[in-house]
Structures are given as C-alpha cells and as structure tokens.
C-alpha cells in the first residue's frame, strides 16, 4: 500500500496567504485558486478589483497543473509552437501560464492557479504560493 501526502486546511491557507501577499505587494488584482492533486477545489480568493471571470480561469489553471503534474506554461508554449491539436485534449482547460503544481518531498500534492494580470506575473504569484506549502 502506498502512502501519499495531502494538503491540510492550514497548508491551503498558507498557500493562499503567501500568494495574496505577493499579489498585494505588487498591487495586482487577481484570483488565486488552490486544488488537491486530483484538481478538486480546496480554496479560492478573489482580491478586490479582480475580474469575475478570473475565478474560473484561476481554477482551470490550477486543475490543469495538478492533473498534468507540470506548470501550465508548458502547454501554452506547446500550442504557441504550433501543436494546435493539443487544444482538443479531453478534460483540460486553462492552458495558459499561471498554473503551478505544489510539490512536497517529490510528490505533487496539489496546485495553485492565478488569473488577473499578465501570465508571467500570474505564474510568479502562483510560485510564491506553491513555495509556502513546500517549506
């Protein structure tokens, strides 16, 4: 029988807090979503001024990062380099930079997705959050 680590409620809050701090330090109005390793929502915060649609996008980025076990930028790059057929892959969306897996002791335990500013900035916020769980 295998054992696996999972995100506890305190971990989710630490991820949200670290990501929110990074966003607020830069005056970025974003939505931050945290999911478990299966892509199921565990937490979401939409900062004041963030567009309503950013909530759906952040969650989609987080889900894709969790189930694929990689940053969503990899998919954006793949598509931008001409592999358009990947757009038809079943069950995934949020194929834009800004989704980052949360890795603890070599295991993906969830992911963070961020939406609301430029994609590299979304990813920086997500990485700040993911780092809080890994420590």
C-alpha positions in Angstrom: 0.0 0.0 0.0 1.3 3.4 -0.9 1.0 6.5 1.3 0.7 10.0 0.0 0.9 13.4 1.4 -2.2 15.7 1.1 -2.8 19.3 1.7 -4.3 20.1 5.1 -6.5 23.1 5.6 -3.6 25.0 7.2 -1.5 24.3 4.1 -4.2 25.7 1.8 -4.4 28.8 3.9 -0.6 29.2 3.9 -0.6 28.9 0.1 -3.4 31.5 -0.3 -1.7 33.9 2.2 1.7 33.7 0.5 0.2 34.2 -3.0 -2.0 37.0 -1.8 0.9 38.8 -0.1 2.9 38.6 -3.4 0.0 39.9 -5.4 -0.7 42.8 -2.9 3.0 43.7 -2.7 2.7 44.4 -6.4 -0.8 45.9 -6.4 -2.1 43.2 -8.6 -5.9 42.4 -8.5 -6.1 38.6 -9.1 -7.9 35.5 -8.2 -5.9 32.7 -6.6 -7.2 29.1 -6.6 -5.8 26.0 -4.7 -6.7 22.5 -5.7 -5.7 19.0 -4.5 -3.7 16.5 -6.6 -6.9 15.5 -8.4 -7.8 19.1 -9.3 -10.6 19.4 -6.8 -11.0 22.9 -5.3 -9.7 23.5 -1.8 -9.6 27.3 -1.6 -10.1 30.4 -3.7 -9.7 34.1 -3.0 -10.6 36.9 -5.4 -8.9 40.1 -4.5 -10.7 43.4 -4.7 -10.8 44.6 -8.3 -10.2 41.2 -9.9 -12.5 40.5 -12.8 -15.2 37.9 -12.1 -14.0 35.7 -14.9 -10.6 35.4 -13.3 -12.1 33.0 -10.8 -13.0 30.4 -13.5 -9.6 30.9 -15.2 -7.6 30.5 -12.0 -9.4 27.3 -11.1 -8.9 25.9 -14.6 -5.2 26.7 -14.5 -4.8 25.1 -11.0 -6.7 21.9 -12.1 -4.6 21.5 -15.2 -1.3 22.0 -13.3 -2.4 19.4 -10.7 -3.6 16.6 -13.0 -0.7 17.1 -15.5 1.9 17.4 -12.8 3.5 20.4 -14.6 3.3 24.2 -15.0 0.6 25.2 -17.4 3.2 27.3 -19.3 4.4 24.1 -20.9 1.0 23.7 -22.6 0.9 27.4 -23.7 4.4 27.0 -25.2 3.4 23.8 -26.9 0.4 25.4 -28.5 2.2 28.6 -29.4 4.9 26.4 -31.2 2.2 25.0 -33.5 0.9 21.9 -31.8 -2.7 23.1 -32.1 -4.1 19.6 -31.9 -3.4 19.7 -28.1 -6.3 22.1 -27.8 -8.6 19.1 -28.3 -7.1 17.1 -25.4 -10.0 15.9 -23.3 -10.8 17.2 -19.8 -8.3 20.0 -19.6 -8.5 23.8 -19.9 -6.6 26.7 -18.6 -3.7 26.1 -20.9 -2.1 29.4 -20.2 0.8 30.3 -17.9 -0.2 30.8 -14.3 -0.8 27.2 -13.0 1.9 25.7 -10.8 2.0 22.3 -9.1 2.6 22.2 -5.4 5.4 19.6 -4.8 6.3 18.3 -1.3 9.0 15.7 -0.9 8.9 15.0 -4.7 5.1 14.4 -4.7 2.6 16.6 -6.4 0.0 17.3 -3.6 -2.0 20.0 -5.5 -1.6 23.1 -7.5 -2.1 26.9 -7.5 -3.7 28.8 -10.3 -3.7 32.6 -10.7 -5.5 34.9 -13.1 -5.9 38.6 -13.4 -2.6 40.1 -14.6 0.0 39.2 -17.3 0.7 35.5 -17.5 4.3 35.7 -16.1 3.0 37.7 -13.2 0.2 35.2 -12.6 2.9 32.5 -12.5 5.1 34.4 -10.1 2.2 34.7 -7.7 1.4 31.0 -8.1 5.0 30.1 -7.4 5.0 32.2 -4.3 2.0 30.3 -3.0 3.3 26.9 -4.0 6.5 27.6 -2.2 4.7 28.2 1.1 3.4 24.6 1.1 6.7 23.1 0.1 8.5 24.6 3.1 
